[in-house]
Amino acid sequence: MTELAAQTFLLVENDNRIRKALAALLREMGHTEILQARTGTEAWSLFKQFQPDLIVSSWDLPEMDGLVLLKIIRADATGWAVPFILVMEEATKGRVIEAGEAGVTDLLLRPFTRETFRLKVLQVLEATPDPQDIAYHESYDRGLELMKQGRHEEALAEFKRILTLYESAEIYYNMGYIRTAQGRYEEAIVAFRRATQINGAFAQAYQKMGEVYALLGRQREAQECLEQAAEIFMQKHMDENAEAVLMQVLKINPNTTNVYNSLGILYRRQGKFGEAISQYRKALRVNPRDENILYNLARVFMTTKQFTEAGQYLKTALDINPDFLEARNALRSIEMGEGLT
């Protein structure tokens, strides 16, 4: 059996049994360190921490699916060349195209045998780097250096040469950044928008596009872009970025229910319960009959074992929407003295 050099692999699979079986098979192939993640969010955190040499990920994952994970890693400066095998249940034409456009290295269709998996991994690791990819990143690095030196037109020329090879969200993002610095805002928006069309999970591009819209006084479009950026940052668990963007939205429109609700969610998962309660209450001042915000506020009170307050908010949510099953179940758990797990 062909063996692998000592490398770090990242397996991303929600099914514990399958994930452990694949990890065992990789260990049989060589002395490798196997990182394991159940969700795309966990995988992204492990990627940033350990910089694995190969990623094998299921497409269907909780929180963040495999395709989004692939796009995020490809958008990262350290992730452009990491081999990424995407595992799918059904190879539809649409999914194959999506994966190819996102930069997948190879696809693996379920069900597969141990031998199929072993050969796929070896083929991917032994593949010769694409000269076009190497040329792309050499040119990209030159463009970045020119940007740092303030030589914007030369940097733009370098980036435009890259676009003759293939389109890249990062390239359009940098072009948008330059156009913003030059005060050419409409051109910047075009570039940022193209970046988000190529990579729908490119939070920074949404953020910059929102900031440019704000400079143009187009507040509605600015708010939409910034809220989209915040949502993506939250999905990636990049909480500081998400909080900063949400604060930008509040400067544009301080009566934005969704932003207060998002801040409440952000603070709740950080364990900042007092701040979460404060944000949810701000949201209710804007829209006192939003049953979802009432439910979210009740969850904080249940977590902090303030069951009387939680019950009051749940009852109000059910008065508004009697079919709100989650609220009904939570209220029942309080009435049975169980709290909320």
C-alpha positions in Angstrom: 0.0 0.0 0.0 1.3 3.4 -0.9 2.1 5.5 2.1 1.8 9.2 2.7 4.4 11.5 4.1 3.6 13.0 7.5 1.0 15.6 6.8 -2.0 17.2 8.5 -5.4 16.3 7.0 -8.7 17.9 7.8 -11.8 15.7 7.6 -15.2 17.4 7.7 -18.2 15.1 8.2 -21.3 15.3 10.3 -21.6 11.5 10.7 -19.3 10.4 13.4 -19.1 6.8 12.2 -18.1 7.8 8.7 -15.6 10.4 9.8 -13.8 8.0 12.2 -13.7 5.3 9.5 -12.1 7.7 7.0 -9.6 8.9 9.7 -8.6 5.3 10.4 -8.1 4.7 6.6 -5.9 7.8 6.3 -3.8 6.6 9.3 -3.3 3.2 7.5 -1.9 5.1 4.6 0.9 6.9 6.6 1.8 8.8 9.7 -0.6 11.6 9.4 -2.2 14.0 11.8 -6.0 13.9 11.3 -8.1 16.9 12.3 -11.8 16.2 12.5 -14.7 18.6 12.3 -18.5 18.0 12.4 -19.5 21.4 10.9 -18.2 23.8 8.4 -17.8 26.4 11.1 -15.6 24.0 13.2 -13.6 23.2 10.0 -12.9 26.9 9.3 -11.6 27.4 12.8 -9.3 24.4 12.5 -8.1 25.5 9.1 -7.0 28.9 10.4 -5.3 27.3 13.4 -3.5 24.4 11.8 -3.2 25.1 8.0 -3.9 21.5 6.9 -2.3 19.9 3.8 -5.5 18.4 2.5 -9.2 18.9 3.2 -11.9 16.2 2.6 -15.3 17.6 3.3 -18.9 16.5 2.9 -21.0 19.0 0.9 -24.0 18.6 3.3 -23.0 20.0 6.7 -24.8 21.8 9.5 -24.2 25.6 10.0 -22.0 26.1 6.9 -22.1 23.6 4.1 -19.0 22.2 2.3 -19.3 24.5 -0.7 -19.4 27.6 1.5 -16.4 26.3 3.4 -14.5 25.8 0.1 -15.3 29.3 -1.0 -14.1 30.8 2.3 -10.9 28.8 2.2 -10.2 29.8 -1.4 -10.7 33.4 -0.5 -8.2 33.2 2.3 -4.6 34.2 1.4 -3.3 30.8 2.7 -5.9 28.6 1.2 -5.7 29.1 -2.5 -3.6 25.9 -3.2 -4.7 23.6 -0.4 -6.1 20.4 -2.0 -9.9 20.2 -1.3 -12.0 17.1 -2.0 -15.7 17.6 -1.8 -17.9 14.6 -1.1 -21.5 14.7 -2.4 -24.5 12.4 -2.5 -25.5 13.2 -6.0 -23.3 14.8 -8.8 -25.9 17.0 -10.5 -24.6 19.2 -13.3 -25.4 22.3 -11.3 -23.4 21.2 -8.2 -20.4 20.1 -10.3 -20.3 23.5 -12.0 -20.7 25.3 -8.6 -17.9 23.3 -7.1 -15.6 23.8 -10.1 -16.2 27.6 -10.1 -15.4 27.7 -6.3 -12.0 26.0 -6.9 -12.6 22.4 -5.8 -9.6 20.1 -6.4 -11.7 17.0 -7.0 -15.1 15.4 -6.3 -16.0 12.1 -4.6 -19.4 10.6 -5.0 -21.1 8.5 -2.3 -21.2 5.6 -1.8 -17.5 4.9 -2.4 -15.2 2.0 -1.4 -12.1 2.2 0.8 -9.9 1.7 -2.3 -11.7 4.5 -4.2 -11.1 6.9 -1.3 -7.5 5.9 -1.0 -6.7 6.4 -4.7 -8.6 9.7 -4.8 -6.5 11.1 -1.9 -3.2 9.9 -3.5 -4.1 11.3 -6.9 -4.9 14.7 -5.4 -1.7 14.9 -3.3 0.5 13.7 -6.2 -1.0 16.1 -8.7 1.5 18.6 -10.3 0.7 22.2 -9.5 -1.0 24.0 -12.3 1.4 26.5 -14.0 -1.5 28.9 -14.5 -2.2 28.9 -10.8 1.5 29.6 -10.1 1.5 32.5 -12.6 -1.7 33.8 -11.1 -0.3 34.0 -7.6 3.0 35.5 -8.7 1.1 38.2 -10.5 -1.2 38.6 -7.5 1.7 39.1 -5.1 3.2 41.8 -7.4 -0.1 43.5 -7.5 -0.4 43.6 -3.7 3.1 44.9 -3.4 2.3 47.7 -5.9 -0.8 48.5 -3.9 1.2 48.8 -0.7 3.5 51.3 -2.4 0.6 53.4 -3.6 1.3 52.6 -7.2 -2.3 52.1 -8.0 -2.4 52.2 -11.7 0.4 49.7 -12.0 -1.4 47.5 -9.5 -4.6 47.7 -11.6 -2.7 46.8 -14.7 -1.3 43.7 -12.9 -4.7 42.7 -11.7 -6.2 43.1 -15.1 -3.6 40.8 -16.6 -4.7 38.2 -14.0 -8.3 38.5 -15.2 -7.2 37.4 -18.7 -6.3 34.0 -17.1 -9.5 33.7 -15.1 -11.8 35.7 -12.9 -11.1 36.0 -9.2 -13.1 37.5 -6.4 -10.0 38.6 -4.6 -8.8 40.4 -7.7 -12.1 42.3 -8.1 -12.0 43.1 -4.4 -8.5 44.7 -4.7 -9.6 46.6 -7.8 -12.6 47.9 -5.8 -10.3 48.9 -3.0 -8.0 50.9 -5.3 -11.0 52.6 -7.0 -12.3 53.6 -3.6 -8.9 55.1 -2.7 -9.0 57.0 -5.9 -12.5 58.3 -5.3 -13.9 56.5 -8.3 -16.8 55.1 -6.3 -19.1 53.8 -9.0 -16.3 51.8 -10.5 -15.5 50.5 -7.0 -19.0 49.3 -6.6 -18.9 47.5 -9.9 -15.7 45.7 -8.8 -17.0 44.8 -5.3 -20.3 43.5 -6.7 -18.5 41.3 -9.2 -16.4 39.9 -6.3 -19.6 39.0 -4.4 -21.1 37.4 -7.5 -18.1 35.1 -7.8 -17.9 34.4 -4.1 -21.2 34.9 -2.3 -19.5 34.4 1.1 -17.0 37.2 0.6 -18.0 39.3 3.6 -15.3 41.9 3.2 -16.5 42.7 -0.3 -20.0 43.3 0.9 -18.7 45.4 3.7 -16.6 47.6 1.4 -19.4 47.9 -1.1 -21.7 49.1 1.7 -19.2 51.7 2.8 -18.9 53.0 -0.7 -22.7 53.3 -1.1 -22.7 55.2 2.2 -20.1 57.6 0.8 -22.4 58.2 -2.1 -25.3 58.9 0.2 -27.2 55.7 -1.0 -28.2 54.6 2.5 -30.6 51.9 1.6 -28.1 50.0 -0.5 -25.4 50.6 2.0 -27.5 49.1 4.8 -28.4 46.0 2.7 -24.7 45.3 1.8 -23.5 45.8 5.4 -26.2 43.5 6.8 -25.2 40.9 4.3 -21.6 41.2 5.4 -22.6 40.9 9.1 -24.6 37.8 8.4 -21.7 36.1 6.7 -19.2 37.2 9.5 -21.6 35.7 12.0 -21.8 32.4 10.0 -18.0 32.3 10.1 -18.1 33.0 13.9 -16.0 36.1 13.2 -17.8 37.9 16.0 -15.6 41.1 16.2 -16.0 41.7 12.5 -19.8 41.1 12.7 -20.2 43.4 15.6 -18.2 46.2 13.9 -20.3 46.0 10.8 -23.6 45.9 12.7 -22.5 49.1 14.5 -22.0 50.7 11.0 -25.5 49.8 10.1 -26.9 51.4 13.2 -25.1 54.7 12.3 -27.0 54.6 9.0 -30.3 53.5 10.5 -30.7 53.3 14.3 -34.2 51.8 14.0 -33.1 48.5 12.4 -34.8 45.6 14.2 -32.7 43.0 12.5 -29.4 44.6 13.7 -30.4 44.7 17.3 -31.6 41.1 17.0 -28.3 40.0 15.4 -26.4 41.8 18.2 -28.5 39.9 20.7 -27.7 36.6 19.1 -24.0 37.5 18.9 -23.8 38.5 22.6 -25.9 35.5 23.7 -23.6 33.0 22.1 -20.6 34.8 23.7 -22.2 34.5 27.1 -22.7 38.2 27.4 -26.3 37.8 28.6 -26.9 41.3 30.0 -25.8 42.9 26.7 -27.9 40.4 24.7 -31.0 41.3 26.7 -30.3 45.0 26.2 -30.1 44.5 22.4 -33.3 42.4 22.2 -35.1 45.0 24.2 -34.0 47.7 21.8 -35.3 45.6 18.9 -38.7 45.3 20.7 -38.9 49.0 21.1 -38.7 49.3 17.3 -41.1 46.3 16.7 -42.8 45.1 19.9 -44.8 42.5 18.1 -42.0 40.4 16.6 -42.5 37.0 18.0 -39.0 35.8 17.0 -37.3 38.5 19.0 -39.6 37.8 22.0 -38.6 34.1 21.7 -34.9 35.0 21.5 -35.2 37.2 24.6 -37.0 34.4 26.4 -34.1 32.0 25.6 -31.6 34.3 27.3 -33.8 34.5 30.4 -34.1 30.7 30.4 -30.3 30.3 30.1 -29.9 32.6 33.1 -32.6 30.7 34.9 -35.0 33.7 35.1 -38.0 31.6 34.2 -40.7 34.0 35.2 -39.5 36.6 32.8 -38.9 34.0 30.1 -42.4 32.7 30.5 -43.9 36.2 30.1 -42.1 36.8 26.8 -43.0 33.3 25.5 -46.7 33.9 26.3 -46.6 37.2 24.4 -44.9 35.5 21.4 -47.7 32.9 21.4 -50.4 35.5 21.7 -49.0 37.0 18.5 -48.5 33.6 16.8 -50.3 30.7 18.4 -48.6 28.3 15.9 -45.1 29.2 17.1 -44.1 25.6 18.0 -40.6 26.4 19.4 -42.1 29.0 21.8 -44.8 26.6 22.9 -42.3 23.8 23.6 -40.1 26.2 25.6 -43.1 27.4 27.6 -44.1 23.8 28.3 -40.6 23.1 29.5 -40.8 26.0 32.0 -44.2 24.9 33.2 -42.8 21.4 33.8 -39.9 22.8 35.7 -37.3 21.6 33.2 -36.0 24.9 31.9 -34.3 25.0 28.4 -31.4 22.8 27.5 
